Each structure stands twice: as structure tokens, then as C-alpha cells.
């Protein structure tokens, strides 16, 4: 573990809490946590591994809370999760072979379009709408695509997933947000295992950050359950635009 002072570890723990809170609503907490790990002096590979590992606990916390409150049904998601797992393996292998520069240039524009969709689409609401894509096609196209993207790059994955569940499957925003959690969990856990086998995870830092992630994700998911689209829509729009701006300024 890098020689980090107690104030720095405490600061990273607070950031992990915010990351878990944001991720449970908009799915982009890693964009906050990862730069802070790098700023604290954690080497890049270890920062990626530690961020992935601690974020899994936050996603698991919010997924369990949605499930316990009756907003998450895992049975219809089994095919999507299987394809996400396969895609995550492929994406993790691809990231080691391909240049991400093209995706980094294209992603800001894609994210801004996504933010506009969330802000203006009538399908982003507290009511279910008729599905535009059946589960048989949704699982490989969306589940597999999200898995590849999450393993290869990842920013805004939760927002993409929520838009897909709402726009293509017709889920209301509580159900769409809840359904993103197991997909993100499977994708990130797959990458996490590869990092663990590589010996890159800083477990001492993960231990404290994971606790903060769990608490933040629990609070954020509870707010989603209470507020629904009134909370999720503006948060996802703001977070998605913020990610786009950050990528453009890199």
C-alpha cells in the first residue's frame, strides 16, 4: 500500500461515500473516486483496481436495497446478466489490445445526446411504458454491449443502462435504475476478479472505502425509491453532462 497519511485516507473515505451515493442514482461515482485516488498518489493500475473493487460493494449495497424494497426482479434479467458477464470479459481483453482514443473523442457527444434524451423523453417517468425491444434481443444487444463497454472503458455505464431499460424495455425510472445495479455489478465484479488475480488491489484502502460506499449507496438508493423520476432525471442529466465536459477537457 502506498504511504498515505490518515487525513488522505479519511478524505478518500469521504469521496467513496459520495461515489456510492452518486452511483446508486446516476451510476458514475467512479468518475469522482478514480481521480482522487490518482491525486492521492496511488499508482494508476492500483488506482483502477482499488476503485473497481470498492465500487462493487456500493453497487451490491444499492442492489440489495432495491431488491429488499421490491423494485428489483432478477428473473427477467438473467439473460442480460449472462451477456453482460461475457461482454465484460471481452471488453477487459480488448482494452489491453486496442487504442481507446477514438472512444474518448466520441463519448462526450454521445453523453450529451443521452442527457438530452433523459431531459426530454416522456418515457423517462414513474410509469411503465410499452417495450420497444423484447428480452430475447435486449439481452445480447444491450447486456452484451454494456458488458463490453464496462470492461473496456466504463464512464456513464449506469446512465446508458438506465436509458436502455427505460427507453427499450419500458421500465419506470425506479425499476430502470434498480435493474442497472446487477448489470453494473456483474460487469465490475468480472473486472475486479482479473485485477485481484493480477495482485493490484490495495486491500487496506478498499476496506475503509467499501464501508463508505455501502452507506452512501444505501442512502442514495433509498432516495431513488422515495423520489423516483423527480430525482433520477435531473441527477443523471447533470452527471452525464459533467462526465462529457470532463472527458472533453482531458
VOTOR-251166 format. One record per residue (C-alpha): residue in three letters; x, y, z. Coordinates in steps of 0.02 Angstrom, whole numbers, plus 50000, padded with zeros to 5 digits. Layout:
ALAXYZ/...
***
This chain:
UNK500005000050000/UNK500675017449959/UNK501195027950108/UNK499575037650133/UNK499275048850283/UNK497745046850393/UNK496965063250330/UNK497165057250149/UNK496365040350190/UNK494955049550280/UNK494705060650128/UNK494655045750011/UNK493375037650125/UNK492265052950113/UNK492465052849923/UNK491965034449922/UNK490375038950017/UNK489945052149886/UNK490395039849747/UNK489215026649817/UNK487835039549838/UNK488005046149659/UNK488215028949582/UNK486615022449662/UNK485665036349572/UNK486615040149412/UNK487955026749400/UNK489525037449382/UNK490355037649553/UNK491975030649482/UNK492255046749387/UNK492395055249558/UNK493355041849654/UNK494675037049525/UNK495415054649501/UNK495515056649690/UNK496465040249707/UNK497695046149574/UNK497845063149657/UNK498245054549822/UNK499745046249740/UNK499065028849709/UNK499895021449552/UNK498705020749402/UNK498465001849391/UNK498225000449579/UNK497025015249574/UNK495985006949438/UNK495954990449533/UNK495554998249701/UNK494195009249627/UNK493384994349541/UNK493464983849698/UNK492744996649819/UNK491375001649697/UNK490744983749689/UNK490234984849872/UNK489245000749841/UNK488344993049692/UNK487964977449793/UNK487254988249933/UNK486084997949819/UNK485564982149725/UNK485114973549889/UNK484124988749947/UNK483124989449784/UNK482824970549795/UNK482284971449977/UNK481054985449938/UNK480284975549794/UNK480934986249649/UNK482164973549579/UNK481614957249497/UNK483124946849448/UNK482214933249350/UNK481934943649190/UNK483734949649197/UNK484594932649193/UNK484954933149005/UNK485534951249014/UNK486704947049159/UNK487434932049068/UNK487794942648915/UNK488504956649023/UNK489704944149102/UNK490274938148931/UNK490424955848867/UNK491444961349018/UNK492724947748986/UNK492834952848804/UNK492954971348848/UNK494324968348977/UNK495324958648846/UNK495014971848713/UNK495624986148822/UNK497324977948826/UNK497414977148636/UNK496534992448565/UNK496795011248574/UNK495405019848673/UNK495755036848593/UNK494315035648467/UNK493055031148601/UNK493695045248711/UNK493375057548568/UNK491635050948528/UNK490985048348703/UNK490685066548754/UNK489485069148608/UNK488605052648646/UNK488405057548829/UNK487685074648786/UNK486395066248672/UNK486005054248815/UNK485755068948935/UNK484545076848811/UNK483575060548800/UNK483395059748989/UNK482855077948997/UNK481565077348857/UNK480925059548832/UNK479175055948900/UNK479725037848929/UNK480835043649073/UNK479485044049206/UNK478725034949354/UNK477565024949242/UNK477955009349141/UNK477795011148952/UNK477614998248812/UNK479274989648773/UNK480114993248607/UNK481294978348614/UNK480934960948679/UNK482004952548810/UNK482694939948685/UNK483534953848586/UNK483834965548731/UNK484944953248824/UNK486314950848691/UNK486224968248615/UNK486114978748773/UNK486774966748906/UNK488234961448798/UNK488564979148738/UNK488564986148915/UNK489724972248972/UNK490974975948832/UNK490884994648866/UNK491064992449054/UNK492564981049036/UNK493374991848902/UNK493035009448964/UNK491565012149082/UNK491135030649113/UNK489255033349118/UNK488845014749106/UNK487455016149235/UNK486655030449138/UNK486725020648975/UNK485945005649061/UNK484545015949140/UNK484145023948972/UNK484085006748890/UNK482934999149020/UNK481775014249016/UNK481805017748829/UNK481864999948760/UNK481064989248894/UNK479815002348953/UNK480315001649137/UNK479845015949252/UNK481335025349324/UNK481345016449492/UNK481344999549407/UNK482565005049271/UNK483795011949399/UNK483634996349505/UNK483904984949355/UNK485544993449310/UNK486334988149475/UNK486534969349444/UNK487144972949267/UNK488464985049331/UNK488854973149474/UNK489184958349359/UNK490244968949242/UNK491294977049378/UNK491474961049479/UNK492154952149325/UNK493464965649300/UNK493814965749488/UNK494244947149487/UNK495504949949348/UNK496304964049447/UNK496354953149604/UNK497254939249512/UNK498474952349450/UNK498844957549629/UNK498414975849600/UNK497084978749736/UNK497574988949890/UNK496534979450017/UNK496864990950165/UNK496135005550068/UNK494704995149998/UNK494184990050175/UNK493795007850232/UNK493165014350064/UNK491984999550043/UNK491105003450206/UNK490835021350149/UNK490225015149980/UNK488945003850063/UNK488235017950170/UNK488195030550027/UNK487385018249906/UNK486075013550035/UNK485585031650061/UNK485575035549875/UNK484525020449827/UNK483285024449966/UNK483085041949892/UNK482755034449720/UNK481405023249794/UNK480565038249877/UNK480775051349741/UNK480815041449577/UNK481005050949413/UNK480925067749501/UNK482635063849575/UNK483415052249446/UNK483115062849290/UNK483995078949345/UNK485415069649431/UNK485785058849278/UNK485695074049163/UNK486915083849272/UNK488105069249300/UNK488095064149116/UNK488485081849057/UNK489845083249191/UNK490655067149127/UNK490575073648948/UNK491385090148996/UNK492745081349096/UNK493165069948950/UNK493245084648831/UNK494465093748946/UNK495655079148968/
***
